[in-house]
Amino acid sequence: MTSKLIVYPKLPSLHHFIIRFRGSGLANCLFIYARALVLANRYQLKIINPSWIQFNLGPYLRREKDKRHYNGLFYSFGISHVKKNWLLLTKKRYQETAQLEDTSNGLIVVEGLGDYFVGLKHHSEMVKNHLLSIVKQQALANYHAVTDEFIGIHIRLGDYDVESRITLDWYLEKMTFIHEKCNPNIKFLVFSDGTAAELEKVLSFKQTKMAFFGSAIADILVLSKAKLIIASDSTFSAWGAYLGQVPVLFNKRHFPPVLDNTEKEWVQNLQSNEIIESGIQSLFI
């Protein structure tokens, strides 16, 4: 397709002046980045480098180890710097759903969560390869250093209210099942914005340790190497599963399916324990 259209992944923020203020977490930003990437590849269009860097006060108030700035995580790609700002100031903008045949010059703006992973189905390998090409070396070094088999546990606490959190007892129940019925030697890596004190009940389980590989993107990439992800109701968990097409178990899930093969994706409040346990056991055969 010959066109002067350019794809603009507009990452969310309340205010945007050089950096984003009060923007969304990295997992939600990745939906915009990935849809823009798929769109640019499909129609052979140029793409504007996303504005990753942001500032939020919340992680400081909650004393989270990851302050969610996303500074220094990614190499620039596509159109950036002065040319990017000029295009944002001067070009006409079209919605992502615009009929591209009826447009010839301007910016196709990709924003919002869209349909989550639905429009990204069967594109995980392309998205992951591109992501690995733009992630800076320190995060990649941490990712490549993980070679042992493990179960990824993602527990979301910090910015989730009590109603949205998954009880630690549920995670322990699944960990116990895997330890006793599948593999007594498997390791569990816990990814969480909670503190070690808050997670003590889970961290005291056999062969379990807290995991933090230096940044949100490094953690998501490491999760994509897991044998199984026991997930929170969070797109952070889901991105780890999507990028590696890793079997995943949710207690509940507020978004559509993540994996290309939905037979490897289980949701506790939609399926029986028998189906879930049989599926998990099949991973160890």
Secondary structure as the mmCIF struct_conf table of DSSP 4:
data_model
#
loop_
_struct_conf.conf_type_id
_struct_conf.id
_struct_conf.beg_label_comp_id
_struct_conf.beg_label_asym_id
_struct_conf.beg_label_seq_id
_struct_conf.end_label_comp_id
_struct_conf.end_label_asym_id
_struct_conf.end_label_seq_id
STRN STRN1 LYS A 4 PRO A 9
BEND BEND1 LEU A 14 LEU A 14
STRN STRN2 HIS A 15 HIS A 16
BEND BEND2 PHE A 17 ILE A 19
STRN STRN3 ARG A 20 PHE A 21
BEND BEND3 ARG A 22 ARG A 22
HELX_RH_AL_P HELX_RH_AL_P1 LEU A 26 TYR A 43
TURN_TY1_P TURN_TY1_P1 GLN A 44 GLN A 44
STRN STRN4 LYS A 46 ILE A 47
STRN STRN5 ILE A 48 ILE A 48
HELX_LH_PP_P HELX_LH_PP_P1 ASN A 49 PRO A 50
STRN STRN6 GLN A 54 PHE A 55
BEND BEND4 LEU A 57 LEU A 57
HELX_RH_AL_P HELX_RH_AL_P2 GLY A 58 LEU A 61
TURN_TY1_P TURN_TY1_P2 ARG A 62 ARG A 63
BEND BEND5 LYS A 65 LYS A 65
TURN_TY1_P TURN_TY1_P3 ASN A 71 GLY A 72
BEND BEND6 LEU A 73 LEU A 73
STRN STRN7 PHE A 74 PHE A 74
BEND BEND7 GLY A 78 GLY A 78
STRN STRN8 ILE A 79 ILE A 79
HELX_RH_AL_P HELX_RH_AL_P3 HIS A 81 THR A 90
BEND BEND8 LYS A 91 LYS A 91
STRN STRN9 ARG A 93 GLN A 95
TURN_TY1_P TURN_TY1_P4 GLU A 96 THR A 97
BEND BEND9 ALA A 98 ALA A 98
HELX_RH_3T_P HELX_RH_3T_P1 LEU A 100 ASP A 102
STRN STRN10 ASN A 105 VAL A 110
BEND BEND10 GLY A 112 GLY A 112
TURN_TY1_P TURN_TY1_P5 GLY A 114 PHE A 117
HELX_RH_3T_P HELX_RH_3T_P2 VAL A 118 LEU A 120
TURN_TY1_P TURN_TY1_P6 LYS A 121 HIS A 122
HELX_RH_AL_P HELX_RH_AL_P4 SER A 124 ILE A 134
STRN STRN11 VAL A 135 VAL A 135
HELX_RH_AL_P HELX_RH_AL_P5 GLN A 137 ALA A 145
BEND BEND11 ASP A 148 ASP A 148
STRN STRN12 PHE A 150 ILE A 155
TURN_TY1_P TURN_TY1_P7 GLY A 158 ASP A 159
TURN_TY1_P TURN_TY1_P8 VAL A 162 SER A 164
BEND BEND12 ARG A 165 ARG A 165
HELX_LH_PP_P HELX_LH_PP_P2 ILE A 166 THR A 167
HELX_RH_AL_P HELX_RH_AL_P6 LEU A 168 LYS A 181
TURN_TY1_P TURN_TY1_P9 CYS A 182 CYS A 182
TURN_TY1_P TURN_TY1_P10 PRO A 184 ASN A 185
STRN STRN13 LYS A 187 SER A 192
BEND BEND13 ASP A 193 GLY A 194
TURN_TY1_P TURN_TY1_P11 ALA A 196 LEU A 199
HELX_RH_AL_P HELX_RH_AL_P7 GLU A 200 LEU A 203
TURN_TY1_P TURN_TY1_P12 SER A 204 SER A 204
BEND BEND14 PHE A 205 PHE A 205
TURN_TY1_P TURN_TY1_P13 LYS A 206 GLN A 207
STRN STRN14 THR A 208 MET A 210
BEND BEND15 GLY A 214 SER A 215
HELX_RH_AL_P HELX_RH_AL_P8 ALA A 216 LEU A 223
TURN_TY1_P TURN_TY1_P14 SER A 224 LYS A 225
BEND BEND16 LYS A 227 LYS A 227
STRN STRN15 LEU A 228 ALA A 231
BEND BEND17 ASP A 233 SER A 234
HELX_RH_AL_P HELX_RH_AL_P9 THR A 235 GLY A 244
TURN_TY1_P TURN_TY1_P15 GLN A 245 GLN A 245
STRN STRN16 VAL A 248 PHE A 250
BEND BEND18 ASN A 251 ASN A 251
BEND BEND19 HIS A 254 PHE A 255
BEND BEND20 LEU A 259 ASN A 261
HELX_RH_3T_P HELX_RH_3T_P3 THR A 262 LYS A 264
STRN STRN17 GLU A 265 VAL A 267
TURN_TY1_P TURN_TY1_P16 GLN A 268 LEU A 270
BEND BEND21 GLN A 271 GLN A 271
HELX_RH_AL_P HELX_RH_AL_P10 ASN A 273 SER A 282
TURN_TY1_P TURN_TY1_P17 LEU A 283 PHE A 284
#
